[in-house]
Amino acid sequence: MPTTEPTARVEVLGPPGHRHDEILTPEALDFTGRLVTAFAGRRTELLRERRRRALLLASGAALDFPLVTSAVRTDPVRRVAPPAPGLTDRRVEITGPPERRMTVNALNSGAQVWMADFEDATSPTWDNVVTGQLNLLDAVERRIDFTTPEGKRYALGDRLATIMVRPRGWHLTEEHLTVGGRPAPAALVDFGLYFFHCAQRQIDAGYGPYFYLPKLENRYEARLWNDVFVLAQELLGIPRGTVRATVLIETITAAFEMEEILHELREHSAGLNAGRWDYLFSVIKNFAHRPDFVLPDRAKVTMTAPFLRAYTELLVRTCHRRGAHAIGGMAAHVPGRDEEANAAALAKVRLDKEREAEDGFDGSWVAHPGLVPVRRDVFGAVLDGRPHQIDRTRDDVDVSAADLLAVRRFSGPPTEEGVRANIAVALRYFDAWLRGSGAVALHGLMEDAATAEIARCQIWQWMRHGAVDRATVLAHLDAETAALAGELPHARAAQARDVFERTALAKELPAFFTADAYSRHLVRHAAPRPEVRS
């Protein structure tokens, strides 16, 4: 593994902002540059392998548990590292972007963990990326109290959630920061800046640098992250094994390598999470060419669907067998002023979380502080004074490859309402994302990049297999664009439509809307700053 190779020239191309210099110090950029120099090449190779495997699946290749790693799956004694300080009890985890108000509200929410999300809940403008890092540093230093212009004061309380940071996925780049003249992998920028500024501070506070790892597709991508952790700890003189990371199992290919992913990260592992929305997106995207994988309206695809039940039960069994936490999926309801609607939504949330707790999950996610009490009550009733239920190994679970791929048992045509809802959500989310907001409350739900990905991929797949014709989609798109233009400046509606057309109506289905929209709309370069290191 690379250790301390000299970095290539590091340049910040993004425009300067308020207090950016506190994050973009020469030392922090040098550290991040060393990580990029060491690992950018392997990342490129792994992304090439992703594309190759996607083409194989599109051509009809089978997906199964790897034969070469069968010994890893059948080892009866292997365990991951024990829970780290602050990560023993994870019954409620709240997620959201590292915006200043969200940071205070999430830390004060009563949840055990806050996942500060630089990925699906953050629009990656340069200011969002750097200011998010600044907010985390201020939170760790307990200096994030502030008052809004309206006079509302936000201050940290005594009992705070443990911070876990979700960097962007391996597929994204940060074009405002280059190393050797090339855009840096966004994952290493997010990880590197946080680790440099906050790792030791978190250790001094009795915790540690903890992470969520998004959109991994196989064990090799987990191995890459493990090597990043090892080098980062070595460079800063932090004991090996201090880093802990929970991997989101949110791709269909990763579902077949849960054991292997835990094994690769074993000394740094903090378990697995059932990233339900991205998982659904991955299923649709990877099998968009197959008519037997056409799903009905998103609202009808619940976690009781057989292929989703197989995925979550296998996750719990895998984690508990290895002594790791199994964390459940997102409850996206946003409480509003309609008490009757709130009661109905909360009843659905409670039912969903009761199922997760009874299945053996050790905790689950919320997107809004108002859902923390419900989640705490549900898991508290099952845990009955214990911090988790890792001892419940679910030996009764036996999941086959066919079970994970049994989408045809839950297939069905979309409704006209479902088609229009997908277009409306995608357009409004794209507009918000282009304006710098990555988490958006729409129709009582917190939408993020994952749900927008589902919306646009379903439209593409439905058209591909004749479940809805192009003329109908265009008619709904015209109507929703006009409605959006009535609410916003016409140019903004046109931009959102452009993203939709490029990512949902193209001949080939783009892997991610975020990569295309980022390079076309969010990259704004100022004059390069002087090089930091050469």
NUROPA-493024 format. One record per residue (C-alpha): residue in one letter; z, y, x. Coordinates in Angstrom, 1 decimal. Each point is the difference from the previous one (the first is absolute). Layout:
// residues N
> rest / c3 / c2 / c1
> a / Z / Y / X
...
This chain:
// residues 534
> rest / c3 / c2 / c1
> m / 0.0 / 0.0 / 0.0
> p / -0.8 / 3.5 / 1.3
> t / 3.1 / 1.9 / 1.2
> t / -0.2 / 3.4 / 1.5
> e / -3.6 / 0.8 / 0.6
> p / -0.8 / 3.7 / 0.5
> t / -1.2 / 1.7 / -3.2
> a / -3.3 / 1.6 / -0.4
> r / -0.2 / 3.7 / -0.9
> v / 1.9 / 0.7 / -3.2
> e / -1.2 / 2.9 / -2.1
> v / 1.3 / 1.5 / -3.2
> l / -3.0 / 1.2 / -2.1
> g / 2.0 / 0.8 / -3.2
> p / 0.8 / 3.6 / -0.8
> p / 3.6 / 1.1 / 1.0
> g / 2.6 / 0.3 / -2.7
> h / 3.6 / 1.0 / -0.6
> r / 2.3 / -1.8 / 2.5
> h / -2.8 / -2.4 / 1.0
> d / 0.9 / 0.5 / 3.6
> e / 3.3 / -1.7 / -0.6
> i / -1.8 / -3.2 / -0.7
> l / -3.1 / 0.3 / 2.1
> t / 1.9 / 0.4 / 3.3
> p / -1.8 / -1.0 / 3.3
> e / 2.5 / -2.9 / 0.3
> a / -0.6 / -1.3 / -3.5
> l / -3.8 / 0.2 / 0.3
> d / 0.2 / -1.7 / 3.4
> f / 2.0 / -2.9 / -1.5
> t / -2.4 / -0.3 / -2.9
> g / -3.0 / 0.2 / 2.4
> r / 1.5 / -2.9 / 2.0
> l / 0.1 / -2.2 / -3.2
> v / -3.6 / 0.9 / -0.9
> t / -1.2 / -0.7 / 3.6
> a / 1.7 / -3.4 / -0.1
> f / -1.0 / -1.2 / -3.4
> a / -3.0 / 1.9 / -1.4
> g / -2.4 / -2.6 / 1.4
> r / 1.7 / -2.9 / -1.7
> r / 0.1 / 1.9 / -3.3
> t / -3.8 / 0.5 / 0.2
> e / -0.5 / -3.8 / 0.6
> l / 2.3 / -0.8 / -3.0
> l / -1.9 / 2.3 / -2.3
> r / -3.2 / -1.6 / 1.1
> e / 1.5 / -3.4 / -0.9
> r / 1.0 / 1.4 / -3.4
> r / -3.6 / 0.9 / -0.7
> r / -1.2 / -3.4 / 1.2
> r / 2.4 / -1.8 / -2.3
> a / -0.8 / 2.2 / -3.0
> l / -3.7 / -0.9 / 0.5
> l / 0.9 / -3.7 / 0.1
> l / 2.0 / 0.3 / -3.3
> a / -2.9 / 1.8 / -1.6
> s / -2.3 / -2.8 / 1.1
> g / 2.2 / -2.5 / -1.8
> a / 2.2 / -1.3 / 2.8
> a / 3.2 / -1.7 / -1.0
> l / 3.4 / 1.6 / 0.5
> d / 2.9 / -2.3 / 0.9
> f / 3.1 / -0.3 / 2.0
> p / -0.9 / -0.2 / 3.8
> l / 0.0 / -3.5 / 1.3
> v / 0.7 / 1.2 / 3.6
> t / 3.4 / 1.4 / -1.0
> s / 1.2 / -2.8 / -2.1
> a / 2.9 / -0.6 / 2.5
> v / 1.2 / 3.5 / -0.6
> r / 0.2 / -0.6 / -3.8
> t / 1.7 / -3.4 / 0.3
> d / 2.6 / 0.9 / 2.6
> p / 3.3 / -0.8 / -1.8
> v / 2.3 / 2.2 / 2.1
> r / -1.8 / 3.2 / 1.0
> r / 1.8 / 3.2 / -1.1
> v / -0.7 / 3.7 / 0.4
> a / 2.5 / 2.6 / 1.3
> p / 3.0 / 0.6 / -2.1
> p / 0.1 / 3.2 / -2.2
> a / 0.4 / 3.1 / 2.0
> p / 2.7 / 2.7 / -0.7
> g / -0.8 / 1.7 / -3.3
> l / -2.4 / -2.7 / -1.1
> t / 2.3 / -2.7 / -1.2
> d / 0.1 / 1.2 / -3.6
> r / -3.5 / 1.1 / -1.2
> r / 0.4 / -0.5 / -3.8
> v / -1.7 / 3.4 / -0.7
> e / -2.6 / 1.6 / 2.2
> i / -1.6 / 3.3 / -1.0
> t / -3.4 / 1.0 / 1.4
> g / -1.8 / 3.3 / 0.3
> p / -1.7 / 2.4 / 2.4
> p / 2.2 / 1.8 / 2.6
> e / -0.3 / 3.3 / -1.7
> r / 3.1 / 2.2 / 0.4
> r / 1.3 / -0.2 / -3.6
> m / -0.9 / -3.7 / -0.3
> t / 1.9 / -0.7 / 3.3
> v / 3.2 / 1.5 / -1.4
> n / -0.3 / -1.5 / -3.4
> a / -0.8 / -3.5 / 1.3
> l / 2.8 / 0.0 / 2.5
> n / 2.4 / 1.1 / -2.7
> s / -1.4 / -2.3 / -2.7
> g / 2.6 / -2.8 / 0.2
> a / -2.7 / -2.4 / 1.3
> q / 0.9 / -2.1 / 3.0
> v / -3.3 / 0.8 / 1.8
> w / -2.5 / 2.7 / 0.0
> m / -3.5 / -0.8 / 1.2
> a / -1.5 / 3.2 / 1.3
> d / -3.7 / -0.6 / -0.7
> f / -2.7 / 1.5 / 2.2
> e / -2.5 / -2.4 / -1.5
> d / -0.9 / -0.5 / -3.7
> a / 2.3 / 2.8 / -1.3
> t / -1.1 / 2.6 / 2.6
> s / -3.3 / 1.9 / 0.1
> p / -0.5 / 0.1 / 3.8
> t / -0.6 / 3.7 / 0.6
> w / 1.0 / 1.0 / 3.4
> d / 2.8 / 2.2 / -1.3
> n / 1.3 / -2.9 / -2.2
> v / 0.1 / -2.3 / 3.0
> v / 1.8 / 2.3 / 2.3
> t / 2.3 / 1.6 / -2.6
> g / 0.9 / -3.5 / -1.2
> q / 1.2 / -0.9 / 3.5
> l / 1.9 / 3.3 / 0.1
> n / 1.8 / -0.8 / -3.3
> l / 1.0 / -3.4 / 1.4
> l / 1.4 / 1.5 / 3.1
> d / 1.9 / 2.6 / -2.0
> a / 1.3 / -2.7 / -2.3
> v / 1.3 / -2.1 / 3.0
> e / 1.6 / 3.1 / 1.4
> r / 1.4 / 0.8 / -3.5
> r / -1.5 / 3.5 / 0.0
> i / -2.4 / -0.3 / -2.9
> d / 2.0 / 2.0 / -2.6
> f / -2.2 / 2.7 / -1.6
> t / -0.3 / 2.2 / -3.1
> t / -3.2 / 0.4 / -2.0
> p / -1.4 / 3.5 / -0.9
> e / 1.4 / -0.7 / -3.5
> g / 3.5 / -0.3 / 1.4
> k / 0.5 / -3.7 / -0.3
> r / 1.9 / -1.4 / 3.0
> y / -0.7 / -3.4 / 1.6
> a / 2.6 / -1.4 / 2.3
> l / 0.9 / -3.5 / 1.5
> g / 3.0 / -1.7 / -1.4
> d / 2.4 / -2.4 / 1.7
> r / -1.6 / -3.3 / -0.8
> l / -3.6 / -0.1 / 1.0
> a / -2.7 / -2.7 / -0.2
> t / -1.1 / -1.7 / 3.2
> i / -3.4 / 1.4 / 1.2
> m / -3.0 / -2.3 / 0.4
> v / -3.3 / 1.5 / 1.0
> r / -3.4 / -1.3 / -1.2
> p / -2.7 / 1.2 / 2.4
> r / -3.7 / 0.0 / -1.0
> g / -1.9 / -3.3 / 0.2
> w / -2.0 / -1.3 / 3.0
> h / -3.3 / 1.0 / -1.7
> l / 0.6 / 3.8 / 0.1
> t / -0.4 / 2.5 / 2.8
> e / 1.6 / 3.3 / 0.7
> e / -2.9 / 2.3 / 0.8
> h / 2.3 / 3.0 / 0.7
> l / 1.4 / -1.7 / 3.1
> t / -2.2 / -1.6 / 2.6
> v / 0.7 / -2.2 / 3.1
> g / -2.8 / -0.1 / 2.5
> g / -2.2 / 1.9 / -2.3
> r / 0.3 / -2.5 / -2.9
> p / 2.0 / 0.3 / -3.2
> a / 3.3 / -1.8 / 0.3
> p / 0.9 / -2.9 / -2.3
> a / 2.0 / 1.6 / -2.8
> a / 2.6 / -2.8 / 0.0
> l / 0.9 / 0.7 / 3.6
> v / 0.2 / 3.8 / -0.6
> d / 2.4 / -0.5 / -2.9
> f / 2.1 / -2.6 / 1.8
> g / -0.1 / 1.7 / 3.4
> l / 1.2 / 3.4 / -1.1
> y / 2.8 / -1.4 / -2.2
> f / 1.1 / -2.5 / 2.6
> f / 0.1 / 2.6 / 2.8
> h / 2.0 / 2.5 / -1.9
> c / 2.2 / -2.1 / -2.2
> a / 0.5 / -3.5 / 1.4
> q / 2.9 / 0.8 / 2.3
> r / 1.5 / 2.5 / -2.5
> q / 0.0 / -2.8 / -2.7
> i / 1.7 / -2.4 / 2.5
> d / 2.6 / 2.6 / 0.8
> a / 0.7 / 0.4 / -3.7
> g / 0.6 / -3.8 / -0.4
> y / -3.4 / -1.0 / -1.3
> g / -3.3 / -0.4 / 1.8
> p / -3.8 / 0.7 / -0.2
> y / -1.1 / -2.0 / -3.1
> f / -3.6 / -0.3 / -1.3
> y / -2.2 / -1.3 / -2.8
> l / -3.3 / -1.4 / 1.2
> p / -2.9 / 0.4 / -2.5
> k / -3.2 / -1.9 / -0.7
> l / 0.3 / -2.6 / 2.7
> e / -2.7 / -2.7 / -0.5
> n / 1.2 / -2.7 / 2.4
> r / 2.4 / -1.2 / 2.7
> y / -2.0 / 1.7 / 2.8
> e / 0.6 / 3.4 / -1.5
> a / 3.7 / -0.8 / -0.3
> r / -0.1 / -1.0 / 3.7
> l / -1.5 / 3.3 / 0.9
> w / 2.8 / 1.9 / -1.7
> n / 2.6 / -2.2 / 1.7
> d / -1.5 / 0.9 / 3.4
> v / 0.0 / 3.7 / -1.0
> f / 3.7 / -0.3 / -0.7
> v / 0.7 / -1.8 / 3.3
> l / -1.8 / 2.7 / 2.1
> a / 1.5 / 2.9 / -2.0
> q / 3.5 / -1.3 / 0.6
> e / -0.7 / -0.6 / 3.7
> l / -1.4 / 3.5 / 0.5
> l / 3.1 / 1.7 / -1.6
> g / 2.6 / -2.4 / 1.4
> i / 1.0 / -1.4 / -3.4
> p / 1.2 / -3.6 / -0.1
> r / -2.7 / -2.5 / -1.1
> g / 0.5 / -1.1 / -3.6
> t / 1.4 / 3.3 / -1.2
> v / -3.1 / 0.8 / -2.0
> r / -0.2 / -1.7 / -3.4
> a / -3.0 / -0.2 / -2.3
> t / -0.7 / -1.2 / -3.4
> v / -3.6 / -1.1 / -0.6
> l / -1.7 / 0.8 / -3.3
> i / -1.9 / -3.1 / -1.1
> e / -2.6 / 2.0 / -1.8
> t / -3.2 / -1.7 / 1.0
> i / -1.3 / -3.4 / -1.2
> t / -0.6 / -1.2 / 3.5
> a / 3.6 / 0.8 / 1.1
> a / 1.3 / -2.0 / -2.9
> f / -1.3 / -3.1 / 1.8
> e / 1.8 / 0.9 / 3.2
> m / 3.5 / 1.1 / -1.1
> e / 1.7 / -2.5 / 2.2
> e / -2.1 / 0.9 / 3.0
> i / 0.6 / 3.8 / -0.5
> l / 3.8 / -0.6 / -0.1
> h / -0.3 / -2.1 / 3.2
> e / -2.0 / 2.6 / 1.9
> l / 2.6 / 2.7 / -0.8
> r / 3.0 / -2.3 / 0.0
> e / 2.2 / 2.1 / 2.4
> h / -1.0 / 3.2 / -1.8
> s / -0.3 / -1.4 / -3.6
> a / 1.7 / 1.5 / -3.0
> g / -1.8 / -2.2 / -2.5
> l / -3.0 / 0.3 / -2.4
> n / -0.8 / 2.2 / -3.0
> a / -2.2 / -0.9 / -2.9
> g / -2.3 / 3.0 / 0.0
> r / -1.4 / -0.8 / -3.5
> w / -2.5 / 2.8 / -0.5
> d / -1.7 / -0.2 / 3.4
> y / 0.1 / -3.8 / -0.4
> l / -2.0 / 0.3 / -3.2
> f / -2.4 / 2.4 / 1.6
> s / -0.5 / -2.4 / 2.9
> v / -0.7 / -2.9 / -2.4
> i / -2.6 / 2.1 / -1.9
> k / -1.6 / 1.4 / 3.2
> n / -0.3 / -3.3 / 1.9
> f / -1.4 / -2.0 / -3.0
> a / -2.0 / 2.8 / -1.6
> h / -3.1 / -2.1 / 0.4
> r / 1.4 / -2.9 / -2.1
> p / -0.3 / 0.2 / -3.8
> d / 3.1 / -2.3 / -0.4
> f / 2.2 / 2.6 / 1.6
> v / -0.8 / 2.8 / -2.5
> l / 3.3 / 1.2 / -1.4
> p / 0.7 / 1.8 / -3.3
> d / 1.5 / 3.5 / -0.3
> r / 2.6 / 0.8 / 2.6
> a / 2.7 / 0.4 / -2.6
> k / -0.6 / -3.6 / -1.2
> v / 0.4 / -1.5 / 3.5
> t / 3.8 / -0.4 / 0.2
> m / 2.1 / -1.9 / 2.5
> t / 0.2 / -3.0 / -2.4
> a / -3.7 / -0.8 / 0.8
> p / 0.0 / -3.5 / 1.6
> f / -1.6 / 1.2 / 3.3
> l / 2.5 / 2.8 / 0.3
> r / 2.9 / -2.3 / -0.8
> a / -1.2 / -2.4 / 2.7
> y / -0.1 / 2.9 / 2.5
> t / 3.5 / 1.3 / -0.7
> e / 1.7 / -3.4 / -0.2
> l / -1.6 / -1.0 / 3.3
> l / 1.2 / 3.2 / 1.6
> v / 3.6 / -0.5 / -1.1
> r / 0.0 / -3.6 / 1.2
> t / -1.5 / 0.9 / 3.4
> c / 2.4 / 2.8 / 0.6
> h / 3.2 / -1.8 / -1.0
> r / -1.0 / -3.1 / 1.9
> r / -0.1 / 2.2 / 3.2
> g / 3.1 / 2.1 / -0.7
> a / -2.0 / 3.1 / -1.0
> h / 0.2 / 2.4 / -2.9
> a / -2.5 / -0.3 / -2.8
> i / -0.6 / 3.4 / -1.6
> g / -1.7 / 0.4 / -3.3
> g / -2.7 / 2.3 / -1.3
> m / -0.2 / 3.6 / -1.3
> a / 1.2 / 1.2 / -3.3
> a / -2.3 / 3.0 / -0.5
> h / 1.4 / 1.5 / -3.2
> v / 0.8 / 3.7 / 0.2
> p / 2.7 / 1.0 / -2.6
> g / -1.2 / 2.8 / -2.2
> r / 1.3 / 2.0 / -3.0
> d / -1.0 / -2.4 / -2.7
> e / 3.1 / -2.1 / -0.5
> e / -1.7 / -2.7 / -2.1
> a / -2.7 / -0.4 / 2.6
> n / 2.6 / -0.1 / 2.8
> a / 2.0 / -2.7 / -1.8
> a / -3.1 / -2.2 / -0.4
> a / -1.1 / 0.5 / 3.6
> l / 3.5 / -0.7 / 1.3
> a / 0.2 / -3.2 / -2.1
> k / -3.2 / -1.2 / 1.8
> v / 1.4 / 1.0 / 3.4
> r / 3.2 / -1.9 / -0.7
> l / -1.8 / -3.1 / -1.1
> d / -2.3 / 0.0 / 3.1
> k / 3.0 / 0.5 / 2.3
> e / 2.1 / -2.7 / -1.7
> r / -2.9 / -2.4 / 0.7
> e / 0.0 / 1.1 / 3.7
> a / 3.7 / -0.4 / 0.4
> e / 0.1 / -3.3 / -1.7
> d / -2.9 / -1.2 / 2.1
> g / 2.1 / 0.7 / 3.1
> f / -1.1 / 3.4 / 1.3
> d / 2.7 / 1.9 / 1.8
> g / -1.1 / 3.4 / -1.2
> s / -2.9 / 2.0 / -1.3
> w / -1.7 / 3.4 / 0.0
> v / 0.1 / 3.1 / -2.2
> a / -2.1 / 3.1 / 0.2
> h / 2.4 / 2.3 / -1.8
> p / 3.8 / 0.6 / 0.4
> g / 0.4 / -0.4 / -3.8
> l / -0.7 / -3.8 / 0.4
> v / 2.6 / -0.6 / 2.6
> p / 2.9 / -0.8 / -2.5
> v / -2.1 / -2.5 / -1.9
> r / -1.1 / -1.8 / 3.2
> r / 3.6 / 0.0 / 1.3
> d / 1.4 / -1.4 / -3.2
> v / -2.6 / -2.8 / -0.2
> f / 0.4 / -1.2 / 3.6
> g / 3.7 / 0.6 / 0.0
> a / 0.4 / -2.5 / -2.9
> v / -1.9 / -2.7 / 1.9
> l / 1.5 / 0.7 / 3.4
> d / 3.5 / 0.0 / -1.4
> g / 1.7 / 1.8 / 2.9
> r / -2.3 / -1.5 / 2.7
> p / -2.3 / 2.3 / 2.1
> h / -3.0 / -2.3 / -0.5
> q / -1.0 / -3.5 / -1.1
> i / -1.7 / -1.2 / 3.2
> d / 2.0 / -3.3 / -0.3
> r / -2.1 / -0.8 / -3.1
> t / -2.9 / -1.7 / 1.8
> r / -2.1 / -0.9 / -3.1
> d / -0.9 / -3.5 / 1.3
> d / -1.3 / -0.6 / -3.5
> v / -3.0 / 2.2 / 0.7
> d / -3.3 / -1.7 / 1.0
> v / -3.0 / 2.3 / 0.1
> s / -3.5 / -1.1 / 0.9
> a / -3.0 / 2.0 / 1.1
> a / -1.5 / -0.7 / -3.4
> d / 3.1 / 1.5 / -1.7
> l / -0.4 / 3.3 / 2.0
> l / -3.6 / 0.2 / -1.0
> a / 0.3 / -1.0 / -3.6
> v / -1.3 / 3.3 / -1.3
> r / -2.4 / -1.6 / -2.4
> r / 3.0 / -1.1 / -2.1
> f / 0.7 / 3.7 / -0.7
> s / -3.6 / 1.4 / -0.1
> g / -1.5 / 1.9 / -2.8
> p / -2.3 / 2.9 / -0.9
> p / 1.2 / 3.6 / 0.2
> t / 0.4 / 2.2 / -3.0
> e / -1.7 / 3.4 / -0.4
> e / 3.5 / 1.5 / 0.1
> g / 0.6 / -1.7 / 3.3
> v / -3.3 / 1.2 / 1.5
> r / 0.7 / 3.6 / -0.9
> a / 3.6 / -0.2 / 1.1
> n / -1.0 / -1.3 / 3.5
> i / -2.5 / 2.9 / 0.3
> a / 2.5 / 2.6 / -1.2
> v / 2.7 / -1.2 / 2.4
> a / -2.3 / -0.3 / 3.0
> l / -1.5 / 3.5 / -0.6
> r / 3.4 / 1.7 / -0.4
> y / 1.5 / -1.8 / 2.9
> f / -2.9 / 0.8 / 2.3
> d / 0.3 / 3.7 / -0.9
> a / 3.7 / -0.1 / 0.8
> w / -0.5 / -1.9 / 3.2
> l / -2.7 / 2.5 / 1.2
> r / 2.5 / 2.8 / -0.7
> g / 2.7 / -1.6 / 2.1
> s / 2.0 / -2.1 / -2.5
> g / 0.2 / -3.7 / 0.4
> a / 2.4 / -0.9 / -2.8
> v / -0.9 / 1.2 / -3.4
> a / 1.6 / -0.5 / -3.4
> l / -2.7 / -0.7 / -2.6
> h / 0.7 / -1.2 / -3.5
> g / 3.6 / -0.9 / 0.8
> l / -0.8 / -2.1 / 3.1
> m / 0.2 / 0.9 / 3.7
> e / -3.5 / -0.6 / 1.3
> d / -0.8 / -0.3 / 3.7
> a / -2.9 / -1.0 / 2.2
> a / 0.5 / -3.7 / -0.9
> t / -0.4 / 0.5 / -3.8
> a / -3.0 / 2.3 / 0.6
> e / -1.6 / -2.7 / 2.1
> i / 0.5 / -2.5 / -2.8
> a / -1.6 / 2.4 / -2.5
> r / -3.1 / 0.6 / 2.0
> c / -0.4 / -3.6 / 1.2
> q / 0.2 / -1.3 / -3.6
> i / -2.7 / 2.4 / -1.1
> w / -2.2 / -1.3 / 2.8
> q / 0.7 / -3.7 / -0.7
> w / -0.4 / 0.4 / -3.8
> m / -3.5 / 1.6 / 0.5
> r / -0.9 / -2.6 / 2.6
> h / 0.5 / -2.9 / -2.4
> g / -1.2 / 1.8 / -3.2
> a / 3.4 / 0.3 / -1.6
> v / -0.9 / 3.7 / -0.5
> d / -3.4 / 1.6 / 0.5
> r / -0.7 / 2.9 / 2.3
> a / -1.0 / 2.3 / -2.8
> t / 3.3 / -0.4 / -1.7
> v / 1.9 / 0.7 / 3.2
> l / -2.1 / 3.1 / 0.6
> a / 0.6 / 1.2 / -3.5
> h / 3.8 / -0.3 / 0.4
> l / -0.2 / 1.5 / 3.5
> d / -1.9 / 3.1 / -1.5
> a / 2.7 / 0.3 / -2.7
> e / 2.9 / -0.3 / 2.4
> t / -1.6 / 2.4 / 2.5
> a / -0.5 / 2.5 / -2.7
> a / 3.6 / -0.4 / -1.1
> l / 1.2 / 0.5 / 3.6
> a / -2.2 / 3.0 / 0.5
> g / 1.7 / 1.5 / -3.1
> e / 3.3 / -0.3 / 1.6
> l / -0.9 / 0.9 / 3.6
> p / -2.6 / 2.0 / 1.9
> h / -3.5 / -1.5 / -0.4
> a / -0.3 / -0.6 / 3.7
> r / 3.1 / -2.2 / 0.1
> a / -1.3 / -2.2 / -2.8
> a / -3.3 / -0.3 / 1.8
> q / 1.8 / -1.1 / 3.2
> a / 2.0 / -2.6 / -1.8
> r / -3.1 / -1.3 / -1.6
> d / -1.8 / -0.2 / 3.3
> v / 2.8 / -2.3 / 1.4
> f / -0.2 / -2.1 / -3.1
> e / -3.8 / -0.4 / 0.2
> r / 0.1 / -0.8 / 3.7
> t / 2.7 / -2.6 / -0.3
> a / -0.4 / -1.5 / -3.5
> l / -3.7 / 0.3 / -0.8
> a / -1.6 / -0.8 / 3.4
> k / -2.2 / -3.1 / 0.5
> e / 2.7 / -1.4 / 2.4
> l / 3.7 / 0.2 / -0.7
> p / 1.8 / 2.1 / 2.7
> a / 3.1 / -1.7 / 1.3
> f / 2.2 / 3.1 / -0.5
> f / -0.6 / 3.3 / -1.8
> t / 2.5 / 1.7 / 2.4
> a / -2.1 / -0.5 / 3.1
> d / -3.1 / 1.5 / -1.5
> a / 1.7 / 2.9 / -1.8
> y / 2.1 / 0.8 / 3.1
> s / -3.0 / 0.4 / 2.3
> r / -2.0 / 2.0 / -2.5
> h / 2.7 / 2.2 / -1.5
> l / 3.3 / 0.1 / 1.8
> v / -0.9 / 0.5 / 3.7
> r / 0.3 / 3.6 / 1.0
> h / -0.1 / 0.6 / 3.7
> a / 1.2 / 3.1 / 1.7
> a / -0.7 / 0.8 / 3.7
> p / 1.4 / -2.7 / 2.2
> r / 3.3 / 0.7 / 1.6
> p / 0.4 / -0.5 / 3.8
> e / 0.2 / -3.6 / 1.1
> v / 3.4 / -1.5 / 0.1
> r / -0.5 / -2.7 / 2.6
> s / -2.9 / -1.3 / 2.0
